Amino acid sequence: MGAARAIPRQIECYSCMSLSYQTNWKYLQSTYIYPKVFTDRCRDPQQERAMPTVMCSSICISLLEPEIEAGVLIGFKHIRGCMDRVLRNGFNETAIRTHRFNQNNQCRTLSRAALFNPIKGQEQYALGEVQLCSCYGDRCNGGSAGTTFRFFTIISIVLIAGFLRPPWPDI
């Protein structure tokens, strides 16, 4: 007989999405699960007294996505919640295991196509990259300015490198 598995204790995670997700919810509701609140205060929930939380039996996560309008990076959007209650079709378990999100408190930048499970019945491709941070502990998914700065630096370097290429083909 195998050893009985311990039931993980419930942890409390912030549950929010940046306001721009609500504005575009009709396009996003097949991908994401509705959070407790849409607010731009999701950027730094530890600074807010009444930021809602949910009880989770999985780990806490935060997703950071570049907000791009007309090809211009105008900021970042945030999603915070439980790993098993952010995406309708869940995260790609192979990517989660490979990068050990369930084992370590960490942040990694990955493509949406590698990280998100595809939406059944739709042939839409998940474009771009997101930064996924995972942690295990009450309200640990509050984020930090340092994480945003590192992600911003990486995105900026990629965007600048694209602009520095000459407009003519190599001869």
Rosetta constraint file for C-alpha pairs under 8 A:
AtomPair CA 8 CA 57 HARMONIC 6.28 0.50
AtomPair CA 9 CA 57 HARMONIC 6.54 0.50
AtomPair CA 10 CA 55 HARMONIC 5.96 0.50
AtomPair CA 10 CA 56 HARMONIC 5.29 0.50
AtomPair CA 10 CA 57 HARMONIC 4.87 0.50
AtomPair CA 10 CA 58 HARMONIC 7.82 0.50
AtomPair CA 11 CA 55 HARMONIC 5.53 0.50
AtomPair CA 11 CA 56 HARMONIC 5.20 0.50
AtomPair CA 11 CA 57 HARMONIC 6.48 0.50
AtomPair CA 11 CA 58 HARMONIC 7.84 0.50
AtomPair CA 11 CA 59 HARMONIC 7.64 0.50
AtomPair CA 11 CA 60 HARMONIC 7.98 0.50
AtomPair CA 11 CA 136 HARMONIC 7.54 0.50
AtomPair CA 11 CA 137 HARMONIC 6.03 0.50
AtomPair CA 11 CA 138 HARMONIC 5.19 0.50
AtomPair CA 11 CA 139 HARMONIC 7.83 0.50
AtomPair CA 12 CA 53 HARMONIC 6.16 0.50
AtomPair CA 12 CA 54 HARMONIC 5.60 0.50
AtomPair CA 12 CA 55 HARMONIC 4.60 0.50
AtomPair CA 12 CA 56 HARMONIC 6.10 0.50
AtomPair CA 12 CA 60 HARMONIC 7.92 0.50
AtomPair CA 12 CA 137 HARMONIC 7.27 0.50
AtomPair CA 12 CA 138 HARMONIC 4.60 0.50
AtomPair CA 12 CA 139 HARMONIC 5.55 0.50
AtomPair CA 13 CA 53 HARMONIC 5.23 0.50
AtomPair CA 13 CA 54 HARMONIC 5.48 0.50
AtomPair CA 13 CA 55 HARMONIC 6.40 0.50
AtomPair CA 13 CA 56 HARMONIC 6.84 0.50
AtomPair CA 13 CA 60 HARMONIC 5.55 0.50
AtomPair CA 13 CA 61 HARMONIC 8.00 0.50
AtomPair CA 13 CA 80 HARMONIC 7.66 0.50
AtomPair CA 13 CA 81 HARMONIC 5.72 0.50
AtomPair CA 13 CA 82 HARMONIC 6.40 0.50
AtomPair CA 13 CA 137 HARMONIC 8.00 0.50
AtomPair CA 13 CA 138 HARMONIC 6.05 0.50
AtomPair CA 13 CA 139 HARMONIC 4.64 0.50
AtomPair CA 13 CA 140 HARMONIC 6.87 0.50
AtomPair CA 13 CA 141 HARMONIC 6.41 0.50
AtomPair CA 14 CA 45 HARMONIC 7.32 0.50
AtomPair CA 14 CA 51 HARMONIC 6.97 0.50
AtomPair CA 14 CA 52 HARMONIC 5.99 0.50
AtomPair CA 14 CA 53 HARMONIC 4.21 0.50
AtomPair CA 14 CA 54 HARMONIC 6.41 0.50
AtomPair CA 14 CA 60 HARMONIC 7.90 0.50
AtomPair CA 14 CA 80 HARMONIC 5.83 0.50
AtomPair CA 14 CA 81 HARMONIC 5.49 0.50
AtomPair CA 14 CA 139 HARMONIC 5.86 0.50
AtomPair CA 14 CA 141 HARMONIC 6.46 0.50
AtomPair CA 14 CA 142 HARMONIC 6.94 0.50
AtomPair CA 15 CA 35 HARMONIC 5.57 0.50
AtomPair CA 15 CA 36 HARMONIC 5.44 0.50
AtomPair CA 15 CA 37 HARMONIC 6.86 0.50
AtomPair CA 15 CA 51 HARMONIC 7.87 0.50
AtomPair CA 15 CA 52 HARMONIC 5.98 0.50
AtomPair CA 15 CA 53 HARMONIC 5.19 0.50
AtomPair CA 15 CA 54 HARMONIC 6.27 0.50
AtomPair CA 15 CA 79 HARMONIC 7.61 0.50
AtomPair CA 15 CA 80 HARMONIC 5.10 0.50
AtomPair CA 15 CA 81 HARMONIC 4.42 0.50
AtomPair CA 15 CA 82 HARMONIC 7.64 0.50
AtomPair CA 16 CA 35 HARMONIC 5.24 0.50
AtomPair CA 16 CA 36 HARMONIC 5.79 0.50
AtomPair CA 16 CA 37 HARMONIC 4.93 0.50
AtomPair CA 16 CA 38 HARMONIC 5.62 0.50
AtomPair CA 16 CA 39 HARMONIC 6.90 0.50
AtomPair CA 16 CA 42 HARMONIC 5.74 0.50
AtomPair CA 16 CA 51 HARMONIC 7.99 0.50
AtomPair CA 16 CA 52 HARMONIC 7.42 0.50
AtomPair CA 16 CA 78 HARMONIC 7.82 0.50
AtomPair CA 16 CA 79 HARMONIC 5.83 0.50
AtomPair CA 16 CA 80 HARMONIC 5.30 0.50
AtomPair CA 16 CA 81 HARMONIC 6.79 0.50
AtomPair CA 17 CA 21 HARMONIC 6.57 0.50
AtomPair CA 17 CA 22 HARMONIC 7.97 0.50
AtomPair CA 17 CA 35 HARMONIC 6.51 0.50
AtomPair CA 17 CA 37 HARMONIC 6.60 0.50
AtomPair CA 17 CA 38 HARMONIC 4.84 0.50
AtomPair CA 17 CA 39 HARMONIC 6.20 0.50
AtomPair CA 17 CA 40 HARMONIC 7.53 0.50
AtomPair CA 17 CA 42 HARMONIC 5.99 0.50
AtomPair CA 17 CA 77 HARMONIC 7.58 0.50
AtomPair CA 17 CA 78 HARMONIC 5.59 0.50
AtomPair CA 17 CA 79 HARMONIC 4.41 0.50
AtomPair CA 17 CA 80 HARMONIC 6.45 0.50
AtomPair CA 18 CA 22 HARMONIC 7.63 0.50
AtomPair CA 18 CA 38 HARMONIC 5.52 0.50
AtomPair CA 18 CA 39 HARMONIC 4.99 0.50
AtomPair CA 18 CA 40 HARMONIC 4.75 0.50
AtomPair CA 18 CA 41 HARMONIC 7.37 0.50
AtomPair CA 18 CA 42 HARMONIC 5.77 0.50
AtomPair CA 18 CA 43 HARMONIC 7.31 0.50
AtomPair CA 18 CA 77 HARMONIC 5.50 0.50
AtomPair CA 18 CA 78 HARMONIC 5.32 0.50
AtomPair CA 18 CA 79 HARMONIC 6.63 0.50
AtomPair CA 19 CA 23 HARMONIC 6.68 0.50
AtomPair CA 19 CA 38 HARMONIC 4.94 0.50
AtomPair CA 19 CA 39 HARMONIC 4.68 0.50
AtomPair CA 19 CA 40 HARMONIC 5.40 0.50
AtomPair CA 20 CA 24 HARMONIC 6.47 0.50
AtomPair CA 20 CA 77 HARMONIC 7.55 0.50
AtomPair CA 21 CA 25 HARMONIC 5.67 0.50
AtomPair CA 21 CA 28 HARMONIC 7.32 0.50
AtomPair CA 21 CA 38 HARMONIC 7.40 0.50
AtomPair CA 22 CA 38 HARMONIC 6.33 0.50
AtomPair CA 24 CA 28 HARMONIC 6.43 0.50
AtomPair CA 25 CA 29 HARMONIC 5.53 0.50
AtomPair CA 28 CA 32 HARMONIC 6.12 0.50
AtomPair CA 29 CA 33 HARMONIC 6.67 0.50
AtomPair CA 29 CA 34 HARMONIC 7.42 0.50
AtomPair CA 30 CA 88 HARMONIC 6.72 0.50
AtomPair CA 30 CA 119 HARMONIC 7.45 0.50
AtomPair CA 31 CA 87 HARMONIC 5.78 0.50
AtomPair CA 31 CA 88 HARMONIC 5.41 0.50
AtomPair CA 31 CA 89 HARMONIC 7.13 0.50
AtomPair CA 31 CA 119 HARMONIC 7.07 0.50
AtomPair CA 32 CA 86 HARMONIC 5.69 0.50
AtomPair CA 32 CA 87 HARMONIC 4.48 0.50
AtomPair CA 32 CA 88 HARMONIC 5.31 0.50
AtomPair CA 33 CA 85 HARMONIC 6.42 0.50
AtomPair CA 33 CA 86 HARMONIC 5.21 0.50
AtomPair CA 33 CA 87 HARMONIC 5.70 0.50
AtomPair CA 33 CA 88 HARMONIC 5.67 0.50
AtomPair CA 34 CA 86 HARMONIC 7.76 0.50
AtomPair CA 35 CA 81 HARMONIC 7.58 0.50
AtomPair CA 35 CA 86 HARMONIC 7.70 0.50
AtomPair CA 36 CA 52 HARMONIC 6.34 0.50
AtomPair CA 36 CA 53 HARMONIC 7.47 0.50
AtomPair CA 36 CA 54 HARMONIC 7.99 0.50
AtomPair CA 37 CA 52 HARMONIC 7.15 0.50
AtomPair CA 38 CA 42 HARMONIC 7.65 0.50
AtomPair CA 41 CA 45 HARMONIC 6.09 0.50
AtomPair CA 41 CA 48 HARMONIC 7.32 0.50
AtomPair CA 42 CA 78 HARMONIC 6.21 0.50
AtomPair CA 42 CA 79 HARMONIC 7.26 0.50
AtomPair CA 42 CA 80 HARMONIC 7.51 0.50
AtomPair CA 43 CA 77 HARMONIC 7.52 0.50
AtomPair CA 43 CA 78 HARMONIC 5.96 0.50
AtomPair CA 43 CA 143 HARMONIC 7.58 0.50
AtomPair CA 44 CA 48 HARMONIC 7.45 0.50
AtomPair CA 44 CA 142 HARMONIC 6.17 0.50
AtomPair CA 44 CA 143 HARMONIC 6.34 0.50
AtomPair CA 44 CA 144 HARMONIC 7.02 0.50
AtomPair CA 45 CA 51 HARMONIC 6.00 0.50
AtomPair CA 45 CA 142 HARMONIC 5.51 0.50
AtomPair CA 45 CA 143 HARMONIC 7.78 0.50
AtomPair CA 46 CA 51 HARMONIC 7.84 0.50
AtomPair CA 46 CA 142 HARMONIC 5.52 0.50
AtomPair CA 46 CA 143 HARMONIC 7.99 0.50
AtomPair CA 53 CA 81 HARMONIC 7.94 0.50
AtomPair CA 53 CA 139 HARMONIC 7.73 0.50
AtomPair CA 54 CA 81 HARMONIC 7.47 0.50
AtomPair CA 54 CA 82 HARMONIC 7.81 0.50
AtomPair CA 56 CA 60 HARMONIC 7.54 0.50
AtomPair CA 56 CA 82 HARMONIC 5.85 0.50
AtomPair CA 58 CA 82 HARMONIC 6.21 0.50
AtomPair CA 58 CA 83 HARMONIC 6.07 0.50
AtomPair CA 58 CA 84 HARMONIC 6.39 0.50
AtomPair CA 59 CA 82 HARMONIC 5.86 0.50
AtomPair CA 59 CA 83 HARMONIC 5.70 0.50
AtomPair CA 59 CA 102 HARMONIC 6.97 0.50
AtomPair CA 59 CA 134 HARMONIC 6.69 0.50
AtomPair CA 59 CA 135 HARMONIC 5.95 0.50
AtomPair CA 59 CA 136 HARMONIC 5.14 0.50
AtomPair CA 59 CA 137 HARMONIC 7.74 0.50
AtomPair CA 60 CA 80 HARMONIC 7.60 0.50
AtomPair CA 60 CA 81 HARMONIC 5.81 0.50
AtomPair CA 60 CA 82 HARMONIC 4.65 0.50
AtomPair CA 60 CA 83 HARMONIC 5.87 0.50
AtomPair CA 60 CA 134 HARMONIC 5.80 0.50
AtomPair CA 60 CA 135 HARMONIC 5.37 0.50
AtomPair CA 60 CA 136 HARMONIC 6.00 0.50
AtomPair CA 60 CA 137 HARMONIC 7.46 0.50
AtomPair CA 60 CA 139 HARMONIC 7.68 0.50
AtomPair CA 60 CA 140 HARMONIC 6.87 0.50
AtomPair CA 60 CA 141 HARMONIC 5.74 0.50
AtomPair CA 61 CA 80 HARMONIC 5.82 0.50
AtomPair CA 61 CA 81 HARMONIC 5.64 0.50
AtomPair CA 61 CA 82 HARMONIC 5.86 0.50
AtomPair CA 61 CA 83 HARMONIC 5.69 0.50
AtomPair CA 61 CA 132 HARMONIC 6.90 0.50
AtomPair CA 61 CA 133 HARMONIC 5.43 0.50
AtomPair CA 61 CA 134 HARMONIC 4.48 0.50
AtomPair CA 61 CA 135 HARMONIC 6.36 0.50
AtomPair CA 61 CA 141 HARMONIC 5.66 0.50
AtomPair CA 62 CA 78 HARMONIC 7.00 0.50
AtomPair CA 62 CA 79 HARMONIC 5.51 0.50
AtomPair CA 62 CA 80 HARMONIC 4.34 0.50
AtomPair CA 62 CA 81 HARMONIC 6.56 0.50
AtomPair CA 62 CA 132 HARMONIC 5.91 0.50
AtomPair CA 62 CA 133 HARMONIC 5.21 0.50
AtomPair CA 62 CA 134 HARMONIC 6.71 0.50
AtomPair CA 62 CA 141 HARMONIC 5.79 0.50
AtomPair CA 62 CA 142 HARMONIC 7.80 0.50
AtomPair CA 62 CA 143 HARMONIC 7.33 0.50
AtomPair CA 63 CA 78 HARMONIC 5.70 0.50
AtomPair CA 63 CA 79 HARMONIC 4.99 0.50
AtomPair CA 63 CA 80 HARMONIC 6.42 0.50
AtomPair CA 63 CA 130 HARMONIC 6.52 0.50
AtomPair CA 63 CA 131 HARMONIC 5.56 0.50
AtomPair CA 63 CA 132 HARMONIC 4.75 0.50
AtomPair CA 63 CA 133 HARMONIC 6.46 0.50
AtomPair CA 64 CA 76 HARMONIC 6.51 0.50
AtomPair CA 64 CA 77 HARMONIC 5.79 0.50
AtomPair CA 64 CA 78 HARMONIC 4.88 0.50
AtomPair CA 64 CA 79 HARMONIC 6.66 0.50
AtomPair CA 64 CA 130 HARMONIC 5.71 0.50
AtomPair CA 64 CA 131 HARMONIC 5.02 0.50
AtomPair CA 64 CA 132 HARMONIC 6.66 0.50
AtomPair CA 64 CA 148 HARMONIC 7.77 0.50
AtomPair CA 65 CA 76 HARMONIC 5.54 0.50
AtomPair CA 65 CA 77 HARMONIC 5.16 0.50
AtomPair CA 65 CA 78 HARMONIC 6.53 0.50
AtomPair CA 65 CA 129 HARMONIC 7.14 0.50
AtomPair CA 65 CA 130 HARMONIC 4.93 0.50
AtomPair CA 65 CA 131 HARMONIC 6.59 0.50
AtomPair CA 66 CA 73 HARMONIC 6.72 0.50
AtomPair CA 66 CA 74 HARMONIC 7.84 0.50
AtomPair CA 66 CA 75 HARMONIC 6.17 0.50
AtomPair CA 66 CA 76 HARMONIC 4.54 0.50
AtomPair CA 66 CA 77 HARMONIC 6.26 0.50
AtomPair CA 66 CA 130 HARMONIC 7.44 0.50
AtomPair CA 67 CA 73 HARMONIC 5.89 0.50
AtomPair CA 67 CA 74 HARMONIC 5.75 0.50
AtomPair CA 67 CA 75 HARMONIC 5.24 0.50
AtomPair CA 67 CA 76 HARMONIC 4.97 0.50
AtomPair CA 67 CA 77 HARMONIC 6.06 0.50
AtomPair CA 68 CA 72 HARMONIC 5.24 0.50
AtomPair CA 68 CA 73 HARMONIC 4.51 0.50
AtomPair CA 68 CA 74 HARMONIC 5.81 0.50
AtomPair CA 68 CA 75 HARMONIC 7.39 0.50
AtomPair CA 69 CA 73 HARMONIC 6.65 0.50
AtomPair CA 69 CA 74 HARMONIC 6.87 0.50
AtomPair CA 79 CA 86 HARMONIC 7.97 0.50
AtomPair CA 80 CA 86 HARMONIC 7.80 0.50
AtomPair CA 80 CA 141 HARMONIC 6.60 0.50
AtomPair CA 80 CA 142 HARMONIC 7.86 0.50
AtomPair CA 81 CA 85 HARMONIC 6.72 0.50
AtomPair CA 81 CA 86 HARMONIC 6.19 0.50
AtomPair CA 81 CA 141 HARMONIC 7.57 0.50
AtomPair CA 82 CA 86 HARMONIC 6.38 0.50
AtomPair CA 83 CA 90 HARMONIC 7.90 0.50
AtomPair CA 83 CA 91 HARMONIC 7.81 0.50
AtomPair CA 84 CA 90 HARMONIC 6.39 0.50
AtomPair CA 84 CA 91 HARMONIC 7.94 0.50
AtomPair CA 85 CA 90 HARMONIC 7.68 0.50
AtomPair CA 86 CA 90 HARMONIC 7.28 0.50
AtomPair CA 87 CA 91 HARMONIC 6.80 0.50
AtomPair CA 87 CA 116 HARMONIC 7.69 0.50
AtomPair CA 89 CA 116 HARMONIC 7.62 0.50
AtomPair CA 89 CA 117 HARMONIC 5.71 0.50
AtomPair CA 89 CA 118 HARMONIC 7.10 0.50
AtomPair CA 89 CA 119 HARMONIC 6.59 0.50
AtomPair CA 90 CA 116 HARMONIC 6.66 0.50
AtomPair CA 90 CA 117 HARMONIC 6.01 0.50
AtomPair CA 91 CA 95 HARMONIC 7.85 0.50
AtomPair CA 91 CA 96 HARMONIC 7.22 0.50
AtomPair CA 91 CA 115 HARMONIC 5.76 0.50
AtomPair CA 91 CA 116 HARMONIC 4.81 0.50
AtomPair CA 91 CA 117 HARMONIC 5.54 0.50
AtomPair CA 92 CA 96 HARMONIC 6.38 0.50
AtomPair CA 92 CA 114 HARMONIC 7.01 0.50
AtomPair CA 92 CA 115 HARMONIC 5.22 0.50
AtomPair CA 92 CA 116 HARMONIC 5.46 0.50
AtomPair CA 92 CA 117 HARMONIC 5.14 0.50
AtomPair CA 93 CA 97 HARMONIC 6.07 0.50
AtomPair CA 94 CA 98 HARMONIC 5.93 0.50
AtomPair CA 95 CA 99 HARMONIC 6.04 0.50
AtomPair CA 95 CA 114 HARMONIC 6.73 0.50
AtomPair CA 95 CA 115 HARMONIC 5.99 0.50
AtomPair CA 96 CA 100 HARMONIC 5.81 0.50
AtomPair CA 96 CA 101 HARMONIC 5.39 0.50
AtomPair CA 96 CA 102 HARMONIC 6.95 0.50
AtomPair CA 96 CA 115 HARMONIC 7.65 0.50
AtomPair CA 97 CA 101 HARMONIC 6.67 0.50
AtomPair CA 97 CA 102 HARMONIC 7.14 0.50
AtomPair CA 100 CA 104 HARMONIC 6.25 0.50
AtomPair CA 101 CA 105 HARMONIC 7.01 0.50
AtomPair CA 101 CA 106 HARMONIC 6.84 0.50
AtomPair CA 101 CA 133 HARMONIC 7.78 0.50
AtomPair CA 101 CA 134 HARMONIC 5.77 0.50
AtomPair CA 101 CA 135 HARMONIC 7.88 0.50
AtomPair CA 102 CA 134 HARMONIC 7.28 0.50
AtomPair CA 102 CA 135 HARMONIC 7.87 0.50
AtomPair CA 104 CA 134 HARMONIC 7.31 0.50
AtomPair CA 104 CA 135 HARMONIC 6.84 0.50
AtomPair CA 105 CA 133 HARMONIC 7.29 0.50
AtomPair CA 105 CA 134 HARMONIC 5.32 0.50
AtomPair CA 105 CA 135 HARMONIC 4.37 0.50
AtomPair CA 105 CA 136 HARMONIC 6.93 0.50
AtomPair CA 106 CA 133 HARMONIC 5.42 0.50
AtomPair CA 106 CA 134 HARMONIC 5.55 0.50
AtomPair CA 106 CA 135 HARMONIC 6.84 0.50
AtomPair CA 107 CA 131 HARMONIC 6.54 0.50
AtomPair CA 107 CA 132 HARMONIC 5.48 0.50
AtomPair CA 107 CA 133 HARMONIC 3.98 0.50
AtomPair CA 107 CA 134 HARMONIC 6.52 0.50
AtomPair CA 108 CA 131 HARMONIC 5.45 0.50
AtomPair CA 108 CA 132 HARMONIC 5.52 0.50
AtomPair CA 108 CA 133 HARMONIC 6.49 0.50
AtomPair CA 109 CA 129 HARMONIC 6.54 0.50
AtomPair CA 109 CA 130 HARMONIC 5.59 0.50
AtomPair CA 109 CA 131 HARMONIC 4.14 0.50
AtomPair CA 109 CA 132 HARMONIC 6.31 0.50
AtomPair CA 109 CA 151 HARMONIC 7.82 0.50
AtomPair CA 110 CA 114 HARMONIC 6.93 0.50
AtomPair CA 110 CA 115 HARMONIC 6.71 0.50
AtomPair CA 110 CA 129 HARMONIC 5.40 0.50
AtomPair CA 110 CA 130 HARMONIC 5.75 0.50
AtomPair CA 110 CA 131 HARMONIC 6.31 0.50
AtomPair CA 110 CA 132 HARMONIC 7.52 0.50
AtomPair CA 111 CA 115 HARMONIC 6.31 0.50
AtomPair CA 111 CA 127 HARMONIC 7.28 0.50
AtomPair CA 111 CA 128 HARMONIC 5.75 0.50
AtomPair CA 111 CA 129 HARMONIC 4.10 0.50
AtomPair CA 111 CA 130 HARMONIC 6.24 0.50
AtomPair CA 112 CA 116 HARMONIC 5.49 0.50
AtomPair CA 112 CA 126 HARMONIC 5.35 0.50
AtomPair CA 112 CA 127 HARMONIC 6.08 0.50
AtomPair CA 112 CA 128 HARMONIC 6.05 0.50
AtomPair CA 112 CA 129 HARMONIC 5.44 0.50
AtomPair CA 112 CA 130 HARMONIC 6.36 0.50
AtomPair CA 113 CA 117 HARMONIC 7.61 0.50
AtomPair CA 113 CA 118 HARMONIC 7.76 0.50
AtomPair CA 113 CA 125 HARMONIC 7.06 0.50
AtomPair CA 113 CA 126 HARMONIC 4.98 0.50
AtomPair CA 113 CA 127 HARMONIC 6.59 0.50
AtomPair CA 113 CA 128 HARMONIC 7.95 0.50
AtomPair CA 116 CA 126 HARMONIC 7.64 0.50
AtomPair CA 118 CA 125 HARMONIC 7.96 0.50
AtomPair CA 118 CA 126 HARMONIC 7.88 0.50
AtomPair CA 119 CA 123 HARMONIC 7.81 0.50
AtomPair CA 119 CA 124 HARMONIC 7.84 0.50
AtomPair CA 131 CA 151 HARMONIC 7.33 0.50
AtomPair CA 133 CA 141 HARMONIC 7.69 0.50
AtomPair CA 134 CA 141 HARMONIC 7.28 0.50
AtomPair CA 135 CA 140 HARMONIC 6.12 0.50
AtomPair CA 135 CA 141 HARMONIC 6.61 0.50
AtomPair CA 136 CA 140 HARMONIC 6.77 0.50
AtomPair CA 143 CA 147 HARMONIC 7.13 0.50
AtomPair CA 144 CA 148 HARMONIC 6.84 0.50
AtomPair CA 145 CA 149 HARMONIC 6.12 0.50
AtomPair CA 146 CA 150 HARMONIC 6.20 0.50
AtomPair CA 147 CA 151 HARMONIC 6.28 0.50
AtomPair CA 148 CA 152 HARMONIC 5.94 0.50
AtomPair CA 149 CA 153 HARMONIC 6.06 0.50
AtomPair CA 150 CA 154 HARMONIC 6.38 0.50
AtomPair CA 151 CA 155 HARMONIC 6.23 0.50
AtomPair CA 152 CA 156 HARMONIC 5.93 0.50
AtomPair CA 153 CA 157 HARMONIC 6.18 0.50
AtomPair CA 154 CA 158 HARMONIC 6.38 0.50
AtomPair CA 155 CA 159 HARMONIC 6.15 0.50
AtomPair CA 156 CA 160 HARMONIC 5.94 0.50
AtomPair CA 157 CA 161 HARMONIC 5.96 0.50
AtomPair CA 158 CA 162 HARMONIC 6.36 0.50
AtomPair CA 159 CA 163 HARMONIC 6.54 0.50
AtomPair CA 160 CA 164 HARMONIC 6.22 0.50
AtomPair CA 161 CA 165 HARMONIC 6.75 0.50
